[in-house]
Amino acid sequence: MSYHAGDYDVIVIGAGHAGCEAALAAARMGCETLLLTINLDMVAFMPCNPSVGGPAKGHVVREIDALGGEMGRNIDKTFIQMRMLNTGKGPAVHALRAQADKFLYQHTMKETIEKQERLTLRQGMAEELIVEDGACRGVITKTGAEYRAKAVVLTTGTYLRGKVIMGELMYESGPNNQQPSVKLSENLRSLGLELVRFKTGTPPRVHQDTIDFSKTEIQPGDDKPKYFSFETEYSDLANQQIPCWLTYTSEETHKIINDNLHRAPMFSGAIEGTGPRYCPSIEDKIVRFADKPKHQIFLEPEGRNTKEYYVQGLSTSMPEDVQLRILRSIPGLEKVEMMRTGYAIEYDAVVPTQLWPSLETKLIPYLFTAGQINGTSGYEEAAGQGIMAGINAARKVKGEEPVIIDRSAGYIGVMIDDLVTKGTNEPYRLLTSRAEYRLLLRHDNADLRLTPLGYEIGLIPEERYRKFLDKKNRVEAEIARLRETKFKPDEEVQAMLASLESAPLQNTVDGVTLLRRPELSYADLEKLSPSPVELTEDMKEQVEIQIKYTGYIEKQLQQVEKLSKMEKKRIPEDIDYGIIHGLATEAKQKLDKVRPLSIGQASRISGVTPADLSILLVHLEHYNRVTAAARG
């Protein structure tokens, strides 16, 4: 028997990284929101790597912050190490990565959620969606509590029919031995949603006091770290960073794994789910890259007040006894004690081509999905989808149009477009190579790209928006000033150029021309001609990047402009592809499944050819003429 337990505008099921962002966004946009989770102690838990960021992923965290989300602020309050990666390369691939105090991270996020107005956090196992007149209108829990809502967001992570696998041992479980969600998975199937089986894994954790760090290489944080949130200007934690350590697998490691492949569930057929290509298990790496004599292993502390270390690079589902032997074959870990065993986990995910770009399901209006349930891997990918699902659920409730981020405006847009247009046959991971406009989608300019949107939808407060406009105006003013500032080939300028091994000036040049020289930095010009207006380090960086890369940036902007014409050519949702004469059968099937909203989206569907697009464009011209005539 069920009983009525409450009415809300939006219900979010699951309080992982996607659920936290979805619930906070909906509540901050004025919706009465319920965040329902199996276990209150697992809010924003990090069942795998105790870190946030990295290539493409760090960009997403900055974008979440630029929109008004929480992940960036939360990691800035709880990091134990901050490091900018790829600094030897161009700004498009600079990526911030933080080691988290995983316990403090989840407790700080839980506190933020508990303090948020219009947001109720409650423990409960969702087992059945309430669907009335074809629309999702709430959820029923295991205890019979019936929560009603105008929209529901599913962010169930790896809990749907979760199964933990460790050698010959297999049992139903969510991550970290939590309860799995079995009945909800069955309910989704009964409603007609197509599910797929995926797999991910985690490495063993070891005791700090049993590691011989003298046999490893230290990996410190940055002396002057940058931060994920545009609001974070300084943190005491910068002076309290804890190093990570680097070691490698050995010849003995590889022998132990090869000798025990018959006990590896990946190769014995015990695992049915597809695993992540870009985060393979150690046994998979040894088999696939048999020519490599060693693989990197990072030893990462899980927090300030724990002795647990995460063995990054050693994800495995091998039996427990084999895992210990593998660990003790690695330099520095010869006498190590294992505190937790690594494992693989299988789970159900929704085939993401069943979603609109708003992350609302096509089959059931007012039902949104976000995170690993959509086939992604990683906390950052989950959080990026979470904030968009929360925004769009709130806007749906208010009768407003959905917010869809273009591929040219954010990695979040790239990820969602990839998922809903192309689908994925393995756990999807964001990579910088997936973004065709990656020079525009830099770590440093996420606020310039997305903060106006965050302000428009009500997630960026007035004061923060004023600060953002001030930064933008100062950067633009300084670039204009440098364009007008003339540098003559006098003694001071020539001496500075000589000290930098830069060719002497032959004629007077402006500051923009001078700064485009690869060997010169903004700091060099600043010594000769300081800005009359105070600029922060972030502003100076922005001035330098915009000037140095202006040619490349303009070229990408021209490409965006060209392709935006295709994005603007809208396709009606009710179009019947079956009657379009000349369309290839494969194109008809793919277009009917994905239901693209624009010609641009249609062009990215695998199996839809340029010839198919030409036929579709001709049909749309005819369709629009007929529709216009019918309207009179």
Secondary structure, 3 states (H helix, E strand, C coil): CCEEEEEEEEEEECCCHHHHHHHHHHHHCCCCEEEEECCHHHCCCCCCCCEEECCCHHHHHHHHHHHCCCHHHHHHHHEEEEEEECCCCCHHHCEEEEEECHHHHHHHHHHHHHHCCCEEEEECCEEEEEEECCEEEEEEECCCEEEEEEEEEECCCCCECCEEEECCEEEECCHHHCCCECHHHHHHHHCCCCEEEEEEEECCEEEHHHCCHHHCEEECCCCCCCCCCCCCCCCHHHHCCCCEEEEECCHHHHHHHHHCHHHCHHHHCCCCCECCCCCCCHHHHHHHCCCCCCCEEEEEECCCCCCEEEEECCCCCCCHHHHHHHHCCCCCCCCCCEEECCEEEEEEEECHHHECCCCEECCCCCEEECCHHHCECCHHHHHHHHHHHHHHHHHHHCCCCCCCCCCCCCHHHHHHHHHHHHCCCCCECCCHHHCCCCCCCCCCCHHHHHHHHHHHCCCCCHHHHHHHHHHHHHHHHHHHHHHHCEECCCHHHHHHHHHCCCCCCCCCEEHHHHHCCCCCCHHHHHHHCCCCCCCCHHHHHHHHHHHHCHHHHHHHHHHHHHHHHHHHCECCCCCCHHHCCCCCHHHHHHHHHHCCCEHHHHHCCCCCCHHHHHHHHHHHHHHHHHHHHHHC
